[in-house]
Amino acid sequence: MTKLASKKSTPLILFFAFLFLNLPALAKEAPMQVIDWPATGTPTLRLTFGKPKQFTGMGTSREFSLDTTALNLSAKTIPSARFTIYLFDKNKVRIGQEIIGVDNVGPGETVKFQTNVVASGTPVSISIQDAGPATKTVSMTVNSTPQGAMLKVDGAEAGVTPRTINVGIGRHILNFSKEGFNSGNFPLEISAADVSGGSVNYELGAAAFDTIEMRDGSVLNGDLVSISGMDVELRVGGALQHVDRNKIKRVMLVERDVPVGLPAPSAPTQ
């Protein structure tokens, strides 16, 4: 005589079926790379880099964030360690680099932090090089007025302001550029006595073009040609554009010289 399965076992069967089908979703995302340091002998530190997450991009420069974990594998405290990390794309071409470091990591202790990098492509692999304990870097925030300027540090692209950078001891040049504004340089000198936490705010030069701020938050930079009751004419990149005045929030005009051959405007009479 065949026995019928108990109805009480049905929920348990469904639970295991659900668990089996969702194992991939429950599994932790695999990291991009795990590196033990040093590469030879007994490793003392294990660095784990998560998959890069892009959060800004302008032109060929892209900014990524990597979840990073440092694990002390030794029985002694690591007082300080600095590394230069090199990023490579799928063709093994180096597309970026950054300096990272950890301090006062106890035996078996794990330290988690974010590594922000600027690269000219999507990183798929990493290599590291010991930067040496004597290499001092200072972390600082660099901003501009207005924000959103492209920042270069010693000629290398470093992202868009506001931006946190790491710079070593010595003299550096910060370059700021933003469409519609005059670019400029800021000399920066870091001494052995400087500590992390400082900031630099650079005010961009006067706008090189007239600026039209739209109600949706976008901005047009160009040469204002005319304004009528319901239309604004603007020359952008040599091409004329017409904008509905009801979509405009604010118009900011730059001072211009009087064209040759035209009389200068007379002062208003009393």
C-alpha positions in Angstrom: 0.0 0.0 0.0 1.4 3.4 -1.0 1.6 6.0 1.7 0.8 9.5 0.9 3.3 12.3 1.7 2.2 14.4 4.7 0.9 17.8 3.9 3.2 19.2 6.7 6.3 18.6 4.6 5.1 20.9 1.8 6.3 24.2 3.4 9.7 22.7 4.2 10.1 21.5 0.6 9.1 24.9 -0.7 11.6 26.6 1.7 14.5 24.5 0.4 13.5 25.0 -3.2 13.4 28.8 -2.6 16.8 28.7 -1.0 18.3 26.6 -3.8 17.0 29.0 -6.5 18.2 32.1 -4.7 21.7 30.9 -3.8 23.4 33.2 -6.4 21.5 36.2 -5.0 22.5 35.4 -1.4 26.1 34.8 -2.3 28.5 37.7 -1.5 29.7 39.6 -4.6 33.2 38.4 -5.4 36.0 41.1 -5.1 37.9 42.3 -8.2 41.2 41.3 -6.7 42.9 40.0 -3.5 46.6 40.8 -3.0 48.9 39.4 -0.3 51.9 41.6 0.7 54.7 41.0 0.4 54.5 38.8 -2.7 57.4 36.6 -1.5 57.9 34.9 1.9 55.2 35.0 4.6 52.6 37.6 3.8 51.8 40.1 6.6 48.9 42.1 4.9 46.0 41.1 2.7 44.4 43.8 0.6 41.0 43.1 -0.9 39.6 45.4 -3.6 35.9 45.3 -4.5 34.6 45.8 -8.0 34.9 49.5 -9.2 31.8 51.6 -9.0 31.8 54.6 -11.3 30.3 57.8 -9.9 31.7 60.6 -12.1 32.9 60.9 -15.6 34.1 63.8 -17.9 35.7 63.2 -21.2 38.3 60.4 -21.0 38.5 60.7 -17.3 36.3 58.6 -15.0 36.2 58.4 -11.2 35.6 55.1 -9.4 35.2 54.0 -5.9 36.5 50.6 -4.7 35.5 49.0 -1.4 38.9 48.1 0.1 39.8 45.9 3.1 43.2 45.5 4.7 43.7 42.5 7.0 46.8 42.1 9.2 47.9 38.5 8.8 50.8 38.7 11.2 51.2 38.5 14.9 52.5 42.0 15.2 51.0 45.5 14.8 51.7 47.2 11.5 52.5 50.8 12.4 52.3 52.2 8.9 52.2 50.9 5.3 51.9 52.8 2.1 51.3 51.4 -1.4 51.0 52.7 -4.9 48.2 50.9 -6.7 48.2 50.6 -10.5 45.0 50.0 -12.4 44.8 48.1 -15.7 42.0 47.6 -18.3 41.0 44.3 -20.0 43.9 44.8 -22.4 46.5 45.0 -19.6 47.0 48.7 -20.3 47.7 50.9 -17.2 44.9 53.4 -17.0 45.4 55.0 -13.6 47.2 55.0 -10.2 46.6 56.0 -6.6 48.3 55.9 -3.2 46.7 54.2 -0.3 47.9 53.5 3.2 47.0 52.0 6.6 48.3 52.9 10.1 48.4 51.1 13.5 46.7 47.9 12.4 46.8 45.3 15.2 47.3 41.5 14.8 44.4 40.0 13.0 42.7 43.4 12.7 40.7 44.3 9.6 40.4 47.9 8.3 37.8 48.9 5.8 37.9 52.0 3.7 37.0 53.5 0.3 39.7 53.9 -2.4 38.8 56.6 -4.9 40.7 56.5 -8.2 40.7 58.4 -11.5 41.2 56.3 -14.6 41.0 56.6 -18.3 38.9 53.5 -18.7 37.2 50.7 -16.6 39.7 48.9 -14.3 39.6 45.1 -14.3 42.8 44.3 -12.4 45.3 45.9 -9.9 48.9 45.6 -9.0 50.6 47.2 -6.0 54.0 48.6 -5.2 55.4 49.3 -1.7 55.7 53.1 -1.4 57.8 52.7 1.8 57.0 53.9 5.3 59.0 57.1 4.8 56.7 58.3 2.0 54.4 60.9 3.6 51.2 62.0 1.9 48.7 64.5 3.1 45.0 64.2 2.4 43.1 67.4 1.7 39.9 68.7 0.1 40.1 70.8 -3.0 37.1 72.9 -4.1 36.4 75.7 -6.5 34.0 78.5 -6.9 31.9 77.6 -8.8 32.1 73.9 -8.2 32.4 71.3 -11.0 35.8 72.4 -12.3 38.2 69.9 -13.8 41.1 69.5 -11.5 44.7 68.6 -12.4 47.5 67.9 -9.9 50.9 68.4 -11.4 49.5 68.0 -14.9 47.6 64.7 -14.1 43.8 64.6 -14.1 42.4 64.3 -10.6 38.7 64.5 -11.1 36.0 67.2 -10.6 35.7 69.6 -7.7 35.0 69.1 -4.9 37.6 66.4 -4.7 39.8 64.8 -1.9 43.4 64.4 -3.1 46.6 62.9 -1.6 49.8 64.8 -2.2 53.3 64.2 -1.1 55.9 66.6 0.5 57.1 69.3 -1.9 55.7 71.8 -4.3 52.7 71.1 -6.5 50.6 72.9 -9.1 46.8 72.6 -9.0 45.1 73.5 -12.3 41.4 74.4 -12.5 39.3 74.6 -15.7 35.6 74.9 -16.3 33.7 75.6 -19.5 32.7 79.3 -19.6 35.3 80.4 -17.1 39.0 81.4 -17.4 41.2 78.6 -16.1 43.9 79.1 -13.5 46.7 77.6 -11.5 47.2 77.4 -7.7 50.7 76.8 -6.2 50.6 74.3 -3.3 53.5 73.5 -1.0 53.4 70.6 1.5 56.0 70.5 4.3 56.9 67.6 6.6 55.0 69.4 9.4 51.7 69.5 7.5 48.9 67.0 8.5 45.8 65.8 6.7 42.5 67.6 6.9 43.3 70.9 5.2 41.5 72.4 2.3 42.0 74.6 -0.7 39.2 76.7 -2.4 40.1 78.3 -5.7 37.9 81.0 -7.3 37.8 80.7 -11.0 38.4 83.7 -13.2 35.7 85.9 -14.5 33.3 84.1 -16.9 34.5 84.2 -20.5 31.0 84.0 -21.8 27.5 85.2 -20.9 25.7 82.7 -18.8 22.0 81.7 -19.0 20.8 79.6 -16.0 17.7 77.5 -16.9 14.8 76.7 -14.6 15.6 73.0 -14.9 19.1 73.6 -13.5 21.1 73.4 -16.8 23.4 76.2 -17.9 24.2 77.7 -21.3 27.4 79.6 -21.9 27.8 81.8 -25.0 27.5 85.3 -26.4 24.1 86.9 -25.8 22.8 88.4 -29.1 19.4 89.7 -28.3 16.4 89.5 -25.9 12.8 90.0 -27.1 9.5 89.6 -25.3 9.4 85.8 -25.5 12.8 84.8 -27.0 16.5 85.0 -26.2 19.1 84.6 -28.9 22.4 83.2 -27.9 25.5 82.3 -29.9 27.0 79.0 -28.6 30.1 77.6 -30.3 29.5 79.8 -33.3 25.9 78.6 -33.8 22.8 80.7 -32.9 20.3 79.2 -30.5 16.9 80.5 -29.5 15.6 79.9 -26.0 12.1 80.4 -24.6 12.4 83.2 -22.0 9.9 81.4 -19.8 12.4 78.6 -19.4 15.1 81.0 -18.2 15.8 81.6 -14.5 18.7 84.0 -14.6 20.9 85.8 -17.1 24.5 86.8 -16.2 26.4 89.0 -18.6 30.1 89.6 -18.8 31.6 93.0 -19.5 32.6 93.5 -23.1 34.6 96.1 -24.9 32.7 98.3 -27.4 33.2 96.9 -31.0 35.5 99.0 -33.2 33.5 101.5 -35.3 30.6 101.8 -32.8 30.2 104.8 -30.5 30.5 104.2 -26.8 27.3 104.4 -24.9 26.6 107.9 -23.4 26.0 108.5 -19.8 22.4 108.8 -18.8 21.2 112.4 -18.5 19.7 113.7 -15.3 
